[in-house]
């Protein structure tokens, strides 16, 4: 029997005003997390998908993505579509480090017993040993080639410094001693405090994941902190005039930060340029439910302001983003205008498990999910948007409930995706009746805007386990205006711990959520912190000695209203 499951606390907010639909054309789009076929890993009898520590190199106009816990690596022509490359490299390599030198690609891994590999044809998957005589067994290395000089950065732990050294680009033997470059400073750097939302103040913090970027003769040494499995996982940055320092903390930190939203956390990654000269950060976000190392890969744009401050733009960072085909200068050039239409809307399902109810498919958290009682053909989930909306894209995030698999899986998810304006007459979304995908994060972009109120996904086949979804996310525009502006808010720094600030604001009646922008100057509000269904937040990742300015935007299914009040929180 079909059942209607409604969480009363999750009933959608209803609005009555309307406006004309947005017909703006956009480039090809992507939506985090990346739609890769994440391999399964089994530990202590628990099976889960995992992918972490991405390292991207643009080599001969092709993007190559190396990462932990994968049998091979990926290549792409556009950062949108990724193809797995099988290889003769060790399948146990983790935290890879790759660099191009003189027309060849070089690669090593964390704990690779002193071995460096090289190839001139990474598309073939064939590599050879460049050397196996490097005298150190380093943790989480990164490689940086700078005008004929090669540098190796490494380190991972709660009681170690992150280090750097120069090595010979021909022999890979050290040319300098190992030099300590970054140490843990959680007493002032709130973003280094461990735990979800930096809650574990007394726990030793973990720093790791170095990466080096050079821009206009300045060196930006990046590092991950807080713990890759936590919502506060981030990427900080120090700057210097030389590749081995001395380094000082950059005035904007962490430069990548995304503690809330469907994906939470973004540390342990790399910065690279696309073929148009745009900067990107590819990092790791945690699911971390079945195991602390249950992770996915995310992509965020990076910018350098007029004062050479580097920042990643993570505002609405798991909504669809337009992919540029030219050099861009601001985050606004990547905006699609598509809003989330599915948050806390009514869901009808064929069955559910008590611990994985239907409402978890629309609660904007990758860490919770709906699961049907079986993986049988015919299990379904249908969604009522509450009104006819302009639908532009749909992201289906499968949750692999009870999937006991290991390694790379060639089996696929197969499902029907349908739409309806009245909930009675259904038709396929797009031209495909049956959709087949090998990724747990399938992103479906419609060729033309679709007027729809109801959407339904029906299982045909899952690789293993139960039919389960952590996010049935629908994007587009509702026929309503953006919400009113946040007209009043107040904030206060914690007098006992200035790494924390509390913000409260008046609820906007027609808002679904709020985006808090903040930074160390009124014109540098580079941090973004999204809040759903609340009007109060404690932000715990601040620098204890810096001043901060804040603004609050409101948003709903019709758009975003930018907050005009920018004030310092004392």
C-alpha positions in Angstrom: 0.0 0.0 0.0 1.2 3.5 -0.8 1.8 5.6 2.2 2.0 9.4 2.8 4.7 10.3 5.3 4.6 13.8 6.6 6.8 15.1 9.4 4.7 17.9 10.8 7.8 19.9 11.8 8.9 19.7 8.2 5.8 21.1 6.5 6.7 23.5 3.7 6.2 27.2 4.1 3.5 28.5 1.9 3.5 31.6 -0.1 0.9 33.3 -2.2 2.6 36.0 -4.3 3.9 35.4 -7.8 6.1 36.7 -10.6 7.2 35.7 -14.1 9.5 32.8 -14.6 13.2 33.4 -15.3 14.3 32.3 -18.7 17.9 33.3 -18.5 20.2 31.0 -20.4 23.2 29.5 -18.5 26.3 27.5 -19.5 26.6 23.9 -18.7 26.3 23.4 -14.9 27.5 21.1 -12.1 26.3 20.4 -8.6 28.3 19.2 -5.6 29.2 16.5 -4.8 31.0 15.4 -7.9 29.2 12.6 -9.8 32.0 10.1 -9.6 31.7 6.3 -9.1 33.1 6.2 -5.6 34.7 2.9 -4.8 33.4 0.8 -1.8 35.7 0.2 1.1 35.1 -2.4 3.8 36.5 -2.1 7.4 35.3 -4.1 10.4 32.5 -5.5 8.4 31.1 -2.1 7.4 30.9 -1.3 3.7 30.8 2.3 2.5 31.7 4.4 -0.5 34.7 6.7 -0.1 36.8 9.3 -2.0 39.2 11.8 -0.6 42.4 13.9 -1.0 41.8 15.0 -4.6 44.8 16.1 -6.6 44.0 17.7 -10.0 46.5 18.5 -12.8 45.7 20.0 -16.2 48.1 18.1 -18.5 48.0 18.6 -22.2 44.6 20.3 -22.0 43.1 17.3 -20.1 42.2 17.3 -16.4 43.5 14.4 -14.4 42.0 13.7 -10.9 43.9 11.5 -8.5 42.4 10.6 -5.1 42.4 8.2 -2.3 40.6 4.9 -2.2 40.1 4.4 -5.9 41.3 1.7 -8.4 42.7 4.1 -11.0 42.1 7.8 -11.6 39.8 10.1 -13.5 40.2 12.3 -16.6 37.9 15.0 -18.0 37.8 17.5 -20.8 35.5 19.9 -19.0 35.4 19.3 -15.3 31.8 18.0 -15.7 32.1 14.5 -17.2 34.7 12.2 -15.7 36.0 8.9 -17.1 37.9 6.3 -15.0 41.4 5.4 -16.2 42.6 1.9 -15.3 46.3 1.8 -14.4 49.3 -0.2 -13.4 49.8 2.1 -10.4 49.5 0.5 -6.9 45.8 0.3 -5.9 46.7 1.0 -2.2 48.0 4.6 -2.8 46.4 7.2 -0.7 46.7 11.0 -0.6 48.3 11.3 -4.0 50.6 14.1 -5.1 51.1 14.9 -8.8 53.0 17.5 -10.7 54.0 18.3 -14.3 57.7 18.8 -15.0 59.2 19.3 -18.5 56.4 17.6 -20.4 56.0 14.6 -18.0 53.6 13.9 -15.2 55.0 12.7 -11.8 53.2 11.1 -9.0 53.7 9.8 -5.5 51.5 8.8 -2.5 51.4 9.1 1.2 53.6 6.4 2.6 54.8 5.3 -0.9 58.1 4.0 0.5 60.2 6.6 -1.4 58.8 5.8 -4.8 58.0 8.4 -7.5 56.2 7.4 -10.8 56.1 9.2 -14.1 54.4 9.1 -17.5 54.0 11.0 -20.7 50.7 9.4 -21.5 48.4 9.5 -18.4 45.4 8.7 -20.6 46.9 5.2 -21.2 47.2 4.4 -17.5 50.8 3.2 -17.9 53.4 4.6 -15.5 57.0 3.7 -14.8 59.1 4.2 -11.7 61.1 7.4 -11.8 62.9 6.6 -8.6 62.5 4.4 -5.5 65.4 5.8 -3.6 63.8 8.9 -1.9 65.0 8.5 1.7 61.8 9.5 3.5 58.4 7.9 4.0 56.2 11.1 4.1 52.6 11.6 5.1 50.2 13.4 2.8 52.8 14.9 0.4 52.3 17.6 -2.1 54.7 18.6 -5.0 55.3 22.1 -6.3 57.5 22.8 -9.4 58.7 26.4 -9.6 61.0 27.7 -12.3 63.1 24.5 -12.4 63.0 23.9 -8.7 61.0 21.1 -7.0 59.6 21.3 -3.5 58.0 18.6 -1.4 55.6 19.5 1.4 54.1 17.0 3.9 52.8 16.3 7.3 49.8 15.0 9.1 49.0 14.8 12.9 48.0 16.5 16.0 51.5 17.0 17.4 53.6 17.6 14.3 54.5 20.6 12.1 53.7 20.7 8.4 57.1 20.7 6.7 58.8 21.5 3.4 62.0 20.8 1.6 63.6 21.3 -1.8 64.4 18.1 -3.7 66.4 17.5 -6.9 63.9 17.4 -9.9 66.1 14.7 -11.6 67.2 12.4 -8.8 64.4 13.3 -6.2 67.0 13.4 -3.5 66.8 16.2 -0.8 68.6 19.4 -1.5 67.7 20.9 1.9 66.8 19.8 5.4 63.2 19.3 6.3 61.9 22.7 7.5 58.9 23.2 9.8 56.5 25.7 8.2 53.1 25.5 9.9 52.1 24.5 13.4 48.8 24.1 15.2 47.5 27.4 16.6 44.0 26.5 17.7 44.2 28.9 20.6 43.7 31.7 18.2 42.6 30.0 15.0 39.1 28.8 15.8 38.8 26.9 12.5 41.5 24.5 13.7 39.4 23.4 16.7 38.3 19.8 16.1 34.8 18.4 16.0 31.5 19.2 14.1 31.2 23.0 14.3 34.5 23.1 16.2 32.9 21.9 19.5 35.8 20.0 20.9 37.8 22.8 22.4 40.1 20.6 24.5 40.9 17.9 22.0 44.2 18.1 20.1 43.6 19.4 16.6 44.8 17.7 13.5 46.5 19.5 10.7 47.5 18.0 7.3 46.9 18.2 3.6 49.4 20.8 2.3 49.2 22.4 -1.1 51.2 25.2 -2.7 50.1 27.9 -5.1 52.1 30.7 -6.6 50.5 34.0 -7.7 52.3 37.2 -8.7 55.5 36.1 -6.9 53.6 35.3 -3.7 53.5 31.8 -2.3 50.3 30.5 -0.7 50.9 27.4 1.4 47.5 25.8 2.2 46.7 23.2 4.8 43.7 21.3 6.1 42.5 21.4 9.7 39.7 20.4 12.1 39.5 16.8 10.9 38.4 15.6 7.5 35.4 13.8 9.0 33.9 16.9 10.6 31.5 19.6 9.3 34.1 22.2 10.1 36.8 20.6 7.9 38.4 23.5 6.0 41.5 24.7 4.2 43.6 27.5 5.7 46.5 29.4 4.1 49.8 31.0 5.0 51.7 33.3 2.6 55.4 34.1 2.0 57.8 35.6 -0.5 59.7 32.3 -0.9 58.6 28.7 -1.3 60.1 27.7 2.1 59.0 30.8 3.9 59.0 32.3 6.4 55.2 32.0 6.3 52.7 34.3 8.0 49.0 33.7 8.4 46.9 35.2 5.5 44.4 37.9 6.5 41.5 35.8 5.2 41.2 32.4 6.8 40.3 29.7 6.3 40.1 30.4 2.6 37.8 27.4 2.1 35.0 27.0 4.6 31.5 25.3 4.3 30.2 23.9 7.6 26.5 23.7 6.6 24.3 22.7 3.7 23.7 19.4 1.9 27.5 18.9 1.9 29.3 19.9 5.0 33.1 20.4 5.2 35.6 21.0 2.4 39.2 20.4 3.6 42.0 18.2 2.3 42.1 19.3 -1.3 44.0 21.1 -4.0 44.0 24.3 -6.0 44.4 24.3 -9.8 43.7 26.5 -12.8 41.4 25.5 -15.7 42.3 26.1 -19.3 40.8 29.6 -19.2 42.9 30.7 -16.2 40.2 30.4 -13.6 41.2 29.1 -10.2 39.4 26.2 -8.6 39.6 24.3 -5.3 38.7 20.6 -5.2 38.3 19.3 -1.7 36.8 16.6 0.5 33.4 16.6 2.2 32.4 14.1 4.8 29.3 11.8 5.0 31.0 10.1 8.0 28.0 8.1 9.2 28.9 4.5 8.6 32.6 5.3 9.1 34.5 8.5 9.8 36.2 8.0 6.4 33.1 8.0 4.3 33.7 11.0 2.0 33.0 12.7 -1.3 34.6 15.2 -3.6 33.5 18.9 -4.0 34.5 21.7 -6.3 34.5 25.5 -5.5 35.7 28.5 -7.5 38.7 30.5 -6.1 39.4 34.2 -6.5 42.2 36.7 -5.6 41.1 40.1 -4.7 42.9 43.4 -5.3 44.9 43.0 -2.1 46.0 39.4 -3.2 43.8 37.8 -0.6 42.8 34.3 -1.8 39.3 33.0 -1.1 37.0 30.2 -2.3 33.4 31.1 -2.9 31.2 28.5 -1.1 28.0 30.5 -1.0 25.2 28.1 -2.0 28.1 25.8 -2.8 25.9 22.7 -3.3 23.4 24.4 -5.6 23.9 24.2 -9.4 26.8 26.3 -10.6 27.5 27.5 -14.2 30.8 26.3 -15.6 32.7 29.0 -17.4 34.0 28.9 -20.9 36.1 32.0 -20.5 38.1 33.9 -17.8 35.8 35.2 -15.1 36.4 37.7 -12.3 33.6 37.2 -9.8 31.4 34.5 -8.3 28.3 36.3 -9.7 29.4 35.1 -13.2 28.8 31.5 -12.1 25.3 32.0 -10.7 22.4 30.1 -12.4 19.6 31.8 -10.5 18.2 28.3 -9.8 16.9 27.8 -6.2 16.2 24.7 -4.2 12.6 23.8 -4.6 12.4 20.5 -2.6 13.5 21.5 0.9 11.1 20.0 3.5 8.3 19.5 0.9 5.7 16.7 1.2 7.0 13.2 0.3 5.1 10.1 -0.5 6.9 6.7 -0.6 6.2 3.1 -1.2 7.7 2.0 2.1 10.2 3.3 4.7 12.4 2.1 7.5 11.8 3.6 10.9 15.4 4.8 11.3 15.4 6.2 7.7 12.1 8.0 7.3 10.8 9.7 4.1 11.4 13.2 5.3 15.2 12.6 5.3 15.2 12.7 1.5 14.4 16.4 1.6 16.1 17.7 4.8 19.3 19.0 3.0 21.7 16.7 4.7 23.9 14.1 3.0 24.3 12.5 6.5 20.7 11.3 6.7 18.6 9.4 4.2 15.3 7.7 3.4 15.4 4.0 2.8 12.7 1.8 1.4 12.2 -1.6 3.0 13.6 -3.4 0.0 15.7 -2.9 -3.2 12.9 -4.3 -5.3 11.7 -2.9 -8.6 8.8 -0.5 -8.0 9.9 1.1 -4.7 9.3 4.8 -5.2 9.5 8.3 -3.8 7.3 11.1 -5.0 7.6 14.8 -4.1 5.0 17.5 -4.0 6.6 21.0 -4.5 3.4 22.6 -3.3 2.8 24.6 -6.5 3.7 24.4 -10.2 7.3 25.5 -10.5 9.9 26.0 -13.2 12.2 22.9 -12.8 15.7 23.2 -14.3 17.7 20.4 -12.7 17.3 17.4 -10.4 20.0 15.8 -8.3 19.4 12.3 -7.0 21.8 11.2 -4.2 21.6 7.5 -3.5 22.4 6.3 0.0 23.4 2.6 -0.6 21.5 1.4 2.5 22.7 -2.2 3.4 24.9 -2.4 0.3 27.7 -4.9 1.2 30.1 -4.3 -1.6 33.9 -3.9 -2.0 36.1 -2.1 -4.5 35.1 -0.6 -7.8 31.5 -1.5 -8.8 30.5 -1.6 -12.5 26.8 -2.3 -11.6 24.4 0.6 -12.0 21.4 2.4 -10.5 18.5 2.1 -12.9 15.3 4.2 -12.3 12.4 6.0 -13.8 12.2 9.8 -13.2 8.7 11.2 -13.9 6.9 14.5 -13.6 3.3 15.6 -13.2 1.3 18.8 -12.7 -1.6 17.1 -10.9 -0.2 14.0 -9.3 -2.3 11.7 -11.5 -0.9 11.9 -15.0 2.8 11.2 -15.2 5.3 11.4 -18.0 9.1 10.9 -18.1 11.4 13.8 -17.3 13.2 14.5 -20.6 13.4 11.9 -23.4 14.7 9.0 -21.4 12.1 6.6 -19.8 14.8 4.5 -18.1 17.8 6.3 -16.5 21.0 4.4 -15.9 24.0 5.8 -13.9 27.0 4.4 -12.1 27.4 7.4 -9.7 25.6 7.7 -6.3 25.2 11.4 -7.1 23.3 11.6 -10.4 22.7 15.2 -11.7 20.0 15.6 -14.3 19.9 18.9 -16.2 16.8 19.5 -18.3 17.3 20.7 -21.8 14.3 23.1 -21.4 12.6 24.4 -18.3 9.8 22.1 -17.1 6.6 23.2 -15.5 5.9 20.7 -12.7 4.5 20.3 -9.2 5.1 16.6 -8.6 8.2 14.5 -9.3 8.6 10.8 -8.8 11.6 8.4 -8.8 10.9 4.7 -9.1 13.4 2.0 -8.6 14.2 -0.5 -11.3 17.6 -1.8 -10.0 20.2 -0.9 -7.4 23.7 -2.4 -7.3 23.0 -3.8 -3.8 21.0 -3.3 -0.6 17.9 -1.1 -0.4 16.6 1.6 -2.6 17.6 4.7 -0.6 18.1 8.4 -1.2 19.9 11.0 1.0 18.8 13.9 -1.2 16.1 14.2 -3.8 17.0 17.8 -4.7 15.0 19.8 -7.2 16.3 23.1 -8.6 14.6 25.9 -10.5 12.3 28.8 -9.7 8.9 29.1 -7.9 6.3 31.5 -9.2 6.9 34.0 -6.3 9.2 36.9 -5.4 12.4 36.5 -3.4 11.7 37.1 0.4 11.8 40.3 2.2 15.1 41.6 3.5 16.3 40.7 7.0 15.5 44.0 8.7 17.1 43.5 12.1 19.8 41.4 13.5 22.3 41.5 16.3 25.6 39.7 17.1 27.9 39.2 20.0 31.4 37.8 20.4 31.9 35.4 23.3 33.8 37.3 26.0 35.3 34.0 27.3 36.2 32.7 23.8 36.4 35.2 21.0 36.7 32.4 18.5 32.9 32.3 18.8 30.2 34.7 17.8 26.4 34.4 18.2 24.0 36.0 15.7 20.2 36.4 16.0 17.8 38.0 13.6 14.1 38.5 13.0 12.5 35.7 11.1 11.5 36.7 7.6 8.0 35.2 7.1 8.5 34.1 3.5 12.1 32.9 3.8 13.3 29.3 3.6 16.7 30.1 4.9 19.5 32.6 5.3 23.0 33.0 4.1 25.4 34.7 6.5 28.3 36.6 4.8 31.2 37.6 7.0 34.8 38.6 6.9 37.5 40.8 8.5 36.5 44.0 6.5 33.2 45.4 5.4 34.2 44.9 1.7 35.6 41.5 2.2 32.7 39.3 3.4 34.2 36.2 1.8 32.9 33.6 4.2 29.4 32.1 3.7 27.4 30.2 6.3 24.0 28.9 5.2 21.2 28.4 7.8 17.9 26.6 7.1 14.8 26.9 9.4 16.4 28.9 12.2 17.1 32.5 13.1 20.1 32.0 15.4 23.5 30.6 14.9 26.8 30.3 16.8 29.8 30.5 14.5 32.8 29.0 16.2 35.6 29.2 13.6 36.8 32.7 14.1 40.3 34.1 14.8 40.3 35.2 18.4 42.2 38.5 17.7 40.5 39.6 14.4 37.6 41.9 14.0 34.6 40.6 12.0 31.8 42.1 10.0 28.6 40.4 9.1 25.6 40.6 6.8 22.6 38.3 6.4 20.8 37.4 3.2 17.4 35.8 3.0 16.3 33.3 0.3 13.4 31.1 -0.7 12.3 29.2 -3.8 11.9 32.5 -5.7 15.4 34.0 -5.2 17.8 35.7 -2.9 17.5 39.1 -1.1 20.8 40.5 -0.2 21.1 42.0 3.3 22.1 45.7 3.3 23.1 45.9 6.9 26.9 45.3 7.3 28.1 45.7 10.9 31.0 44.7 13.1 30.2 42.2 15.8 32.0 43.2 19.0 
